[in-house]
Each structure stands twice: as C-alpha cells, then as structure tokens.
Amino acid sequence: MDVELTADREAGTVAIRAEARVTARTGVEMEAMTAASVAALTMYDMAKALQRDIVIERVALVAKTGGRSGSLPAPPPAAHEAVVVTCSNRSAAGERDDASGPALVAALRDAGFDVAPDAIVTPDDAGQIEALLSGLADSGYRLIVTTGGTGLSPTDVTPAATRRVIDREAPGLAEMMRAAGMTSTPMAALSRGVVGSRGRTLIANLPGSPRGAAESLAALLPVLRHAIEQLAGGDH
C-alpha cells in the first residue's frame, strides 16, 4: 500500500492518491479507496482547528489492472485542452464504428480548440464513465465532451455518471442543446444530457447520433470558449 499527497497552494487543495497491490483474490480497489478516505479524514482532523470550511470532495477509482473484472486504464495526461469521450457498449466491443466521436473531434478542431486527436471509447458502465471523467478532469483537461448514453434506455447512464463527477450544473447550456435539437426532431426532448463543471473543467453530454451530436455542439460553440475562460477565473 502506498499513499501520496500532493498540495496545490494556489488552488488551496490537496490531492490524495492511494495505490494497493495484492496477490489474494479480492477487489483491491476497495482497500485503496479506504486508504484515501482515511488519509482525507486524518487531514481534516489535523487541520480543522485552523480552518472550519474544509471539504472532502470525492473518492473515485482512477485505474485498476488485473482481477476477474479486467483492467480499467488510467486516463491519458492532459496534453490538450479538450477531449471527446464516446459512451457506447457496441463501439467499445468493436461491434460498431464510432462515428460521433471523430466527428466531434474534427468540429472542435475546426472551431479552434486544441483537442486530443482520437476520441476515447468506453462502455455504457456508470462506474467506468465516472472514473474516466473524473480522471480526465483531474489530469488537466479544460473541456470534456461526451457522446452517447443520454436517452431513456436502461443502458443510458452517462448523465447519472456525470452528475456524480461534477461540482456544479450549468442547466442553461443543456437546455440550449435540447432546444437546438428540437428544431430538427421532437425526439431531442428525450435527451437527458447534462452540462456542468468539475473544478476548472467543463463537461458536456451530447447525444450519440452523429447528427444530434453535431447540432448540440454547434449550439454550444458560441459560448463554449467564454465558459471555459470563466471556469479558469476569467472576467464575465
């Protein structure tokens, strides 16, 4: 077991990362998350006399290798300001080509964003989506655009996972996307996609269809750069 604490004095935060390795047959991620939680509570106890408004924000699995359930890779470091995530069981299994992800990457690039060249494809699994989004945000990406999993199907879990990751919602941006989609089809009203921020990162859920994703991104583009600058501390 190894626990590492990294302080960011400017932001006033401490990131706690715990790593556990075992040879026994057990879900070792629970031991790692327990270690991180105990470390956070210990810090709180030691610092509460100096500051009363300390907040323990989130405990999440970042990466896991081995075991019966397989590996959950750590997200890539933030070499770009934006990244696209495709949430699709079929695309993740290689049963269907990802059409929306590459289209969004191209559209963001054309709009002047420094976007990762390839979309990240993940299954419609709430835990994996939550861990991926939180890892990408915490690694420094300023904009995360997801596509897929926003409808009413039982497998559409992207909005629920996103809500567990974000600190604040931006409902006006989500309504802008739905309003734009409804000019083409009333089915756009069924989208449950959310937009919100985690720290200085904006996360937006777009529909899974290429057309719906393109229309939603087009609706956001006029305000997207300003929203990211505001999250970074820019003026209104």
C-alpha positions in Angstrom: 0.0 0.0 0.0 1.3 3.5 -0.9 -0.4 6.8 -0.2 0.8 10.1 -1.8 -0.5 13.6 -1.0 0.1 16.5 -3.4 -0.7 20.0 -2.3 -1.7 22.8 -4.7 -1.2 26.0 -2.7 -2.7 28.3 -5.3 -5.9 26.3 -5.5 -6.0 25.5 -1.8 -6.4 21.8 -2.4 -4.7 18.5 -1.5 -5.0 15.5 -3.9 -4.6 12.1 -2.2 -3.7 9.1 -4.3 -3.6 5.6 -2.8 -2.2 2.6 -4.6 -2.7 -1.0 -3.4 -1.3 -4.3 -4.7 -2.3 -7.8 -3.6 -1.9 -11.4 -4.7 -5.0 -12.6 -3.0 -8.4 -12.8 -4.8 -10.1 -9.6 -3.6 -11.4 -6.4 -5.0 -8.3 -4.4 -4.0 -9.7 -1.1 -5.2 -11.7 -1.0 -2.0 -8.5 -1.1 0.1 -7.1 1.7 -2.0 -10.2 3.9 -1.7 -10.4 3.2 2.1 -6.8 4.3 2.4 -7.5 7.5 0.5 -10.6 8.1 2.7 -8.8 7.6 6.0 -6.0 9.9 4.8 -8.5 12.6 4.0 -10.2 12.2 7.3 -6.9 12.4 9.1 -6.0 15.6 7.3 -9.4 17.1 8.2 -8.9 16.2 11.8 -5.4 17.8 11.9 -6.5 21.0 10.0 -10.0 21.7 11.4 -8.6 23.9 14.2 -7.1 26.2 11.6 -9.9 26.2 9.0 -13.5 25.2 9.6 -14.8 25.0 6.0 -12.6 22.1 4.7 -14.4 19.9 2.3 -13.6 16.3 1.4 -14.9 16.3 -2.2 -14.7 13.0 -3.9 -13.3 9.4 -3.8 -13.1 7.6 -7.1 -11.2 4.7 -8.7 -8.6 6.1 -11.2 -7.1 2.9 -12.6 -7.2 -0.9 -11.9 -5.3 -3.8 -13.5 -5.8 -7.5 -13.2 -8.6 -9.3 -11.4 -11.7 -11.1 -12.7 -13.3 -7.8 -14.0 -10.2 -6.9 -16.1 -8.3 -3.6 -16.3 -9.5 -0.1 -16.1 -6.8 2.1 -17.6 -5.8 5.4 -16.2 -6.8 8.3 -18.4 -4.0 9.9 -20.6 -2.3 13.0 -19.3 -3.8 16.3 -20.5 -1.6 17.0 -23.5 -4.6 19.0 -25.0 -7.2 21.3 -23.6 -10.2 19.3 -24.8 -11.0 15.6 -25.2 -14.0 13.6 -26.6 -15.4 10.5 -24.9 -17.8 8.1 -26.7 -20.0 6.1 -24.4 -21.2 3.0 -26.2 -21.2 -0.7 -25.5 -21.1 -1.7 -29.1 -18.3 0.7 -30.1 -16.3 -0.4 -27.1 -16.7 -4.0 -28.1 -15.7 -3.3 -31.6 -19.2 -4.2 -33.0 -19.8 -0.8 -34.4 -17.6 2.0 -35.7 -17.6 5.2 -33.6 -19.0 7.8 -36.0 -19.9 10.6 -33.5 -16.6 10.8 -31.6 -14.3 11.5 -34.6 -16.9 14.0 -36.0 -16.9 15.9 -32.7 -13.1 15.9 -32.6 -13.0 17.4 -36.1 -15.7 20.0 -35.3 -13.8 21.1 -32.1 -10.5 21.4 -34.1 -12.3 23.5 -36.8 -13.6 25.7 -34.0 -10.1 26.4 -32.8 -9.8 24.1 -29.8 -6.7 22.1 -29.1 -8.4 18.7 -28.9 -7.0 15.2 -28.5 -6.8 13.6 -31.9 -8.7 10.5 -31.0 -12.0 10.0 -29.1 -11.8 7.8 -26.0 -14.4 4.9 -26.3 -15.8 3.5 -23.1 -18.7 1.0 -22.4 -22.1 2.2 -21.0 -21.0 1.4 -17.5 -21.7 4.1 -14.9 -18.6 3.3 -12.7 -16.2 3.3 -15.6 -17.6 6.5 -17.1 -17.5 8.2 -13.7 -13.9 7.2 -13.1 -12.8 8.2 -16.6 -14.5 11.6 -16.5 -13.1 12.4 -13.0 -9.6 11.2 -14.1 -9.6 13.3 -17.2 -10.8 16.4 -15.4 -8.3 16.0 -12.6 -5.4 15.4 -15.1 -5.9 18.9 -16.5 -8.4 18.8 -19.5 -10.4 22.0 -19.6 -13.2 20.6 -21.8 -14.7 17.1 -21.9 -17.3 16.4 -24.5 -19.2 13.0 -24.2 -21.4 11.5 -26.9 -23.9 8.7 -26.3 -25.9 7.3 -23.4 -28.2 10.3 -22.9 -31.5 8.8 -23.7 -34.1 6.9 -21.8 -32.8 3.4 -22.4 -31.8 1.4 -19.2 -28.2 1.4 -20.6 -28.1 5.2 -21.0 -26.1 6.0 -17.8 -23.9 8.9 -19.0 -25.9 11.7 -17.3 -26.1 9.9 -13.9 -22.3 9.2 -14.0 -21.6 12.8 -15.0 -23.7 14.2 -12.1 -21.6 12.2 -9.7 -18.5 13.8 -11.1 -19.4 17.5 -11.5 -19.4 20.1 -8.7 -22.0 22.4 -10.3 -24.5 22.0 -13.2 -24.9 24.5 -16.0 -28.6 23.8 -16.9 -28.8 26.7 -19.4 -26.2 25.0 -21.6 -28.0 21.7 -21.6 -31.3 23.4 -22.5 -29.5 25.2 -25.4 -28.6 21.8 -26.8 -32.1 20.4 -26.4 -33.7 23.4 -28.0 -31.3 23.2 -31.0 -32.1 19.5 -31.4 -35.9 20.1 -31.3 -35.7 22.3 -34.4 -34.9 19.1 -36.2 -36.8 16.4 -34.3 -39.1 16.3 -31.3 -37.1 13.3 -30.1 -34.5 15.7 -28.9 -36.7 16.4 -25.9 -35.9 12.8 -24.7 -32.2 13.7 -24.2 -31.2 13.7 -20.5 -27.7 15.1 -21.2 -26.3 17.4 -18.6 -23.6 20.1 -18.6 -21.5 21.0 -15.6 -18.1 21.8 -14.2 -15.6 19.9 -12.1 -13.1 22.4 -10.8 -11.9 24.2 -13.8 -13.2 21.6 -16.3 -16.4 21.8 -18.3 -18.1 18.5 -19.0 -20.9 18.3 -21.6 -23.1 15.3 -22.5 -24.0 15.2 -26.2 -26.4 12.7 -27.9 -25.0 9.6 -29.5 -26.2 10.1 -33.1 -23.7 12.0 -35.3 -26.4 14.5 -36.4 -27.6 15.1 -32.8 -24.0 15.4 -31.5 -23.2 17.9 -34.3 -26.3 20.0 -33.6 -25.7 20.1 -29.9 -22.0 21.1 -30.3 -23.0 23.8 -32.7 -25.4 25.2 -30.1 -22.7 25.3 -27.5 -19.9 26.8 -29.6 -20.9 30.5 -29.4 -20.5 30.4 -25.6 -18.1 27.4 -25.1 -14.8 29.4 -25.0 -16.2 32.0 -22.7 -17.5 29.3 -20.3 -14.0 27.7 -20.1 -12.4 31.0 -19.5 -14.8 31.8 -16.7 -14.0 28.5 -15.0 -10.3 29.4 -15.2 -11.1 32.6 -13.3 -11.6 35.0 -16.2 -13.8 38.1 -16.1 -17.5 38.0 -17.1 
